[in-house]
């Protein structure tokens, strides 16, 4: 996207979301004989995953969500969250309603091993699957099954987490008031640039907001950047902050966008940066090492230039050093739906051509109704913006290869760039609540 303020706040702050009883359930479950697990006894045709909600009590306190495979018939909740509810999910989203909350009996001391044998997913893996952020310095156990699964995913060139991170671009806003606003509204992760990240880290954490992804390099000349100097800066930052400084690092923002870079076809230069960062991060402890993201579409919204950038860095050997690729799939100014769906084909292309998980680090719909379209989007009503957000996140979650969706952006700016989920007067739009709900559900 051209001529926009940079930075992004990612929304994934846990909300108390009461499962709806309005829709008839089409999946059935029961407690296991020893009451330690939930057993799925039937599921509807077309089920590709089971959406699971765990909570501390039947009132729904401390509710959290994850997805498990449709083939997994037994599920043991983590300690402290004995109440479980399940829902069938297919390629188009939820199939029917929630099955209803069931309360298991929490394991007493020394019974962890027995519970682990009852579940197809070992107890020690559940913290990660629930989307919990690793603490710098921690050394989590790795089960044999988890290690085998990770090896299989690595061989396949993919491996998205069970829970998708959903968020919002900050557009440069920061400070305790901003972080409190986001956290209270249900948005608890931010995307930012290295310019602001050091300030976001302490104030954001105090308010309950974490950094999901941090961008190093937003404009200039790719060829002018020293790979060793760039990698040293990245390593120094994560050595200091660990994953509190960001779950992922983006190597340059929209490097194929001529609005930001003077040499947007320097694929070899970009690949050198990617390789240098990979080698620098490899020297850090695993608990401090972020996911390294490379731009697949170069930041352009249409498939044609995006394919050119992706093929360019692929030919230059960059993908060997990337954990995932980014895409900015704005819907564009044309098309039958006017761009309501976003550039989903761009995301599909990024995955099929790169073989990597696709991190959607920007997508959005402006609401300056009556004003001209932006460079990559028509204008929408606030209600349409909210609906587009919900639809895109639901679709992305169903793909199985999109670990993150970051909405652009937090606050309106410019004469017609009203992409914000807040107005310039700092009033929440309907999109704010839609994004917060999406972050809680997916």
C-alpha positions in Angstrom: 0.0 0.0 0.0 1.4 3.4 -1.0 1.7 6.6 1.1 0.5 5.2 4.4 1.9 5.6 7.9 3.6 2.5 9.1 3.3 0.4 12.2 0.8 -2.2 13.2 -1.0 -3.3 16.3 -2.0 -6.9 16.3 -5.2 -7.8 18.1 -5.3 -11.0 20.0 -6.3 -10.1 23.6 -8.4 -12.9 25.1 -12.0 -11.9 25.5 -14.8 -13.6 27.4 -16.9 -14.8 24.5 -20.0 -16.7 25.4 -20.7 -19.5 22.9 -24.0 -19.0 21.2 -26.8 -21.4 21.9 -28.9 -20.0 19.0 -27.6 -22.3 16.3 -28.4 -26.0 16.6 -25.3 -28.1 17.4 -24.2 -30.6 14.7 -21.4 -32.2 16.7 -21.8 -34.4 19.7 -19.5 -35.1 22.6 -19.4 -36.6 26.1 -17.2 -37.0 29.1 -14.8 -39.9 29.1 -15.5 -42.7 31.6 -13.0 -41.3 34.1 -14.2 -37.7 33.4 -10.7 -36.5 32.5 -11.4 -35.9 28.8 -13.9 -34.8 26.3 -14.7 -37.4 23.6 -16.2 -36.4 20.3 -18.8 -39.1 19.3 -20.0 -37.7 16.0 -19.4 -34.8 13.7 -21.1 -33.5 10.5 -19.9 -34.2 7.0 -17.4 -31.6 5.8 -15.7 -31.1 9.2 -12.1 -30.2 8.7 -11.3 -29.1 12.3 -12.9 -28.9 15.7 -13.0 -25.5 17.4 -12.4 -25.9 21.1 -13.2 -23.5 23.9 -11.6 -24.1 27.4 -12.5 -22.1 30.5 -12.0 -22.2 34.2 -15.7 -22.7 35.2 -19.1 -23.2 33.7 -19.7 -19.4 33.8 -17.1 -19.0 31.0 -14.4 -17.3 33.0 -10.9 -17.2 31.4 -12.1 -18.6 28.2 -9.6 -19.5 25.5 -9.8 -21.0 22.0 -7.9 -23.4 19.8 -8.5 -25.8 16.9 -7.8 -29.5 16.9 -7.9 -32.0 14.0 -11.2 -33.4 13.0 -9.7 -36.8 13.5 -8.9 -36.2 17.1 -11.7 -38.0 19.1 -10.4 -37.2 22.7 -9.2 -34.0 24.2 -7.8 -33.3 27.7 -8.0 -29.7 28.8 -5.0 -28.0 30.4 -4.8 -27.5 34.2 -7.0 -24.7 35.5 -9.4 -25.0 32.6 -11.6 -28.0 33.2 -14.7 -26.8 31.3 -14.7 -27.6 27.5 -17.0 -26.8 24.6 -16.6 -27.9 21.0 -17.9 -26.9 17.6 -17.5 -28.3 14.1 -15.6 -26.2 11.5 -15.4 -26.7 7.8 -13.9 -24.8 4.8 -16.6 -22.2 5.1 -16.5 -21.8 8.9 -18.7 -23.1 11.7 -21.0 -26.0 11.0 -23.9 -25.5 13.5 -23.6 -24.3 17.0 -21.6 -25.2 20.1 -22.2 -28.7 21.6 -22.5 -27.4 25.2 -20.1 -27.0 28.1 -18.9 -30.1 29.9 -16.7 -30.1 33.0 -13.9 -32.6 33.4 -12.2 -33.6 36.6 -8.8 -32.0 36.9 -5.9 -34.3 37.4 -4.5 -34.7 40.9 -0.8 -34.6 41.5 1.0 -37.5 39.8 -1.9 -38.3 37.4 -0.5 -36.2 34.5 0.9 -39.2 32.7 -2.4 -41.1 32.8 -4.2 -38.1 31.3 -1.6 -37.7 28.6 -2.2 -41.3 27.5 -6.0 -40.6 27.1 -5.4 -37.7 24.7 -4.1 -37.7 21.2 -2.4 -34.4 22.0 0.0 -34.6 25.0 -0.8 -32.3 28.0 2.6 -30.6 27.6 1.7 -29.3 24.1 -1.5 -27.5 25.1 0.1 -24.3 26.3 1.5 -23.7 22.8 -1.7 -24.8 21.1 -3.7 -22.3 23.1 -1.6 -19.5 21.7 0.3 -18.7 24.9 3.4 -16.5 24.4 6.6 -18.2 25.4 8.5 -16.5 28.1 12.1 -15.6 27.3 14.5 -18.0 29.0 11.9 -20.8 29.4 12.8 -24.2 28.2 9.5 -26.1 27.4 9.4 -29.8 27.3 9.0 -31.3 23.8 7.2 -34.6 23.5 8.1 -37.3 21.1 4.9 -36.8 19.2 5.3 -33.0 19.0 8.9 -33.4 17.8 7.7 -35.9 15.1 4.9 -33.5 14.1 7.3 -30.6 13.8 9.7 -32.7 11.7 6.8 -33.6 9.3 5.7 -29.9 9.1 9.3 -28.8 8.4 9.5 -31.4 5.6 6.2 -30.1 4.1 7.5 -26.5 4.3 4.7 -25.3 6.6 3.5 -25.5 10.1 1.1 -22.8 11.2 0.1 -22.6 14.9 -3.2 -24.0 16.0 -4.4 -20.6 16.9 -4.2 -17.7 14.5 -3.1 -14.2 15.7 -5.5 -11.5 14.6 -4.6 -7.8 14.8 -4.5 -4.1 13.8 -1.9 -1.8 12.4 -1.2 1.1 14.7 -0.2 3.6 12.1 2.4 5.1 14.5 0.2 5.5 17.5 1.8 4.6 20.8 1.7 5.4 24.5 -0.1 4.1 27.6 -3.4 5.6 26.5 -3.3 3.8 23.2 -2.3 0.5 24.7 -5.0 0.7 27.4 -7.6 1.5 24.7 -6.6 -1.5 22.7 -6.2 -3.9 25.6 -9.6 -3.0 27.2 -11.2 -3.3 23.8 -9.8 -6.8 23.3 -6.8 -6.0 21.1 -3.6 -7.2 22.8 -0.9 -7.6 20.2 0.8 -5.0 18.1 2.8 -4.8 14.9 5.3 -2.0 14.9 8.6 -0.9 13.4 12.0 -1.0 15.1 11.8 2.8 15.5 9.0 2.4 18.0 9.4 -1.1 19.3 11.6 -0.3 22.2 8.9 2.1 23.5 6.1 -0.3 22.8 7.7 -3.1 24.7 7.6 -1.7 28.3 4.5 0.5 28.0 2.6 -2.0 26.0 3.3 -5.0 28.3 2.2 -2.9 31.3 -1.2 -2.4 29.7 -1.4 -6.0 28.5 -0.3 -5.5 24.9 2.4 -7.5 23.2 4.3 -7.1 19.9 3.3 -9.7 17.3 5.7 -8.6 14.5 8.3 -5.9 14.2 9.5 -4.4 10.9 13.2 -3.5 10.4 13.5 -1.1 7.4 10.6 0.9 6.0 12.1 2.9 3.0 15.3 3.9 1.2 17.6 1.7 -1.0 17.8 -2.0 -0.5 21.3 -2.1 -2.0 22.5 0.5 0.4 21.7 -1.6 3.5 24.7 -3.5 4.9 23.6 -7.1 5.5 26.0 -7.6 8.4 25.0 -4.3 10.0 21.3 -5.0 9.5 21.5 -8.5 11.0 23.5 -7.2 13.9 20.8 -4.6 14.7 18.1 -7.3 14.5 20.1 -9.7 16.7 20.8 -7.0 19.3 17.2 -6.1 19.6 16.0 -9.7 20.2 18.9 -10.4 22.5 17.6 -7.6 24.6 13.8 -8.1 24.5 13.4 -11.7 23.4 9.9 -12.6 22.2 8.5 -9.8 24.2 10.0 -7.6 21.5 8.0 -9.5 18.8 6.9 -13.0 17.9 8.2 -12.3 14.3 10.5 -10.0 12.4 9.6 -8.7 9.0 12.7 -8.1 6.7 11.8 -4.7 5.3 8.3 -3.3 4.8 6.9 -3.8 1.2 10.4 -4.1 -0.5 8.8 -4.4 -3.9 6.9 -1.1 -3.5 8.4 1.8 -5.5 6.7 4.2 -3.2 9.1 3.2 -0.4 12.2 1.8 -2.1 14.3 3.2 -4.9 15.4 -0.3 -6.1 12.3 -2.5 -5.7 13.6 -5.3 -7.9 16.9 -5.9 -6.0 16.0 -9.5 -5.3 19.7 -10.5 -4.7 20.2 -7.6 -2.2 17.1 -8.6 -0.3 18.1 -12.2 -0.2 21.4 -11.3 1.3 19.6 -9.5 4.1 17.4 -12.5 4.7 20.3 -14.9 4.9 22.3 -12.6 7.2 19.3 -12.3 9.6 18.7 -16.0 9.6 22.4 -16.7 10.5 22.4 -14.0 13.2 19.1 -15.3 14.8 20.4 -18.8 14.8 23.0 -17.8 17.4 20.3 -16.7 19.9 18.7 -19.0 22.4 15.5 -20.6 21.0 13.4 -18.9 23.6 14.5 -15.5 22.2 14.4 -16.3 18.5 11.5 -14.8 16.5 9.9 -16.2 13.3 11.7 -14.6 10.3 9.3 -13.3 7.7 10.1 -12.4 4.1 7.7 -10.4 1.8 6.2 -12.6 -0.9 4.1 -10.0 -2.8 6.5 -7.1 -2.3 3.7 -5.2 -0.7 1.8 -4.7 -4.0 -1.9 -5.6 -3.9 -2.4 -7.3 -7.3 -1.2 -10.8 -8.2 0.9 -9.8 -11.2 3.6 -7.6 -9.4 3.3 -9.8 -6.3 4.2 -12.9 -8.3 7.1 -11.1 -9.9 8.6 -10.2 -6.5 8.0 -13.6 -5.0 9.5 -15.4 -8.0 12.5 -13.0 -7.9 13.4 -13.7 -4.3 12.7 -17.4 -4.7 15.1 -17.6 -7.7 17.7 -15.6 -5.6 17.5 -18.3 -2.8 15.8 -16.2 -0.1 13.1 -18.8 0.8 15.6 -21.2 2.3 16.1 -18.7 5.1 12.5 -17.7 5.7 10.2 -19.3 8.3 7.1 -17.7 6.6 6.1 -15.1 4.0 4.0 -12.0 4.2 1.3 -10.7 2.0 -0.7 -7.5 1.9 -3.9 -8.6 0.1 -6.0 -5.5 -0.3 -9.1 -5.9 -2.3 -8.4 -3.3 -5.0 -10.6 -0.7 -6.6 -12.2 -3.0 -9.1 -13.9 -6.3 -9.2 -17.4 -7.7 -8.9 -17.5 -7.6 -5.2 -15.6 -4.3 -5.0 -12.9 -5.9 -2.9 -15.1 -7.0 0.0 -13.3 -10.3 0.2 -9.8 -8.8 0.1 -7.1 -10.3 -2.1 -7.6 -13.9 -1.1 -6.1 -15.2 -4.4 -2.9 -13.3 -3.5 -2.7 -15.3 -0.2 -3.4 -18.6 -2.0 -0.8 -17.7 -4.6 1.8 -16.8 -1.9 1.2 -20.2 -0.2 1.2 -22.4 -3.3 4.2 -20.7 -4.8 6.4 -20.4 -1.7 5.3 -23.5 0.2 5.5 -21.4 3.4 2.9 -20.2 6.0 1.5 -16.9 4.9 1.4 -14.0 7.4 -1.2 -11.4 6.3 0.5 -8.4 7.9 -1.8 -5.8 6.3 -5.3 -5.9 4.9 -8.0 -3.3 5.3 -11.1 -1.4 4.0 -11.4 2.4 4.3 -14.7 4.1 5.3 -14.5 7.6 3.6 -17.8 7.1 1.9 -18.4 9.7 -0.8 -14.7 10.3 -1.3 -12.5 8.8 -4.0 -11.1 5.3 -3.6 -7.5 4.9 -2.3 -4.8 3.3 -4.3 -5.9 -0.2 -3.4 -9.4 -0.1 -2.1 -12.9 1.3 -2.7 -14.7 3.1 0.2 -17.0 1.2 2.5 -19.6 2.0 5.2 -18.5 1.2 8.8 -20.9 -1.7 8.9 -19.4 -3.1 5.7 -15.9 -2.7 7.0 -16.8 -4.7 10.1 -18.4 -7.4 8.0 -15.4 -7.6 5.7 -13.1 -8.0 8.7 -15.1 -10.9 10.1 -15.4 -12.6 6.7 -11.7 -12.3 5.9 -10.5 -13.6 9.3 -12.9 -16.5 9.2 -11.7 -17.4 5.7 -8.0 -17.1 6.7 -8.5 -19.3 9.7 -10.1 -22.0 7.6 -7.1 -22.2 5.2 -4.9 -23.8 7.8 -1.8 -22.0 6.5 -2.3 -18.4 7.7 -0.9 -18.0 11.3 -1.5 -14.2 11.4 -3.9 -11.5 10.1 -3.1 -7.9 10.9 -5.7 -5.3 10.0 -4.6 -2.0 8.6 -5.0 0.2 10.5 -5.8 1.6 14.0 -6.8 5.3 13.5 -8.0 7.1 10.4 -5.5 9.4 8.6 -5.4 11.6 5.4 -8.3 12.9 3.4 -9.7 9.6 2.3 -7.5 7.0 4.0 -10.1 6.1 6.6 -8.8 2.5 7.1 -9.0 2.9 10.9 -11.1 0.9 13.3 -11.2 4.3 15.1 -12.0 7.7 13.7 -9.5 10.5 13.8 -11.5 11.8 16.8 -10.7 8.4 18.5 -14.2 7.0 18.4 -14.5 3.3 17.9 -16.1 2.1 14.7 -18.0 -1.2 14.4 -14.8 -2.6 13.0 -13.1 -2.3 16.3 -15.6 -4.7 18.0 -15.5 -7.0 14.9 -11.7 -7.3 15.1 -11.7 -7.9 18.8 -14.3 -10.7 18.5 -12.4 -12.2 15.7 -9.2 -12.2 17.7 -11.0 -14.0 20.6 -12.6 -16.6 18.3 -9.7 -17.4 16.0 
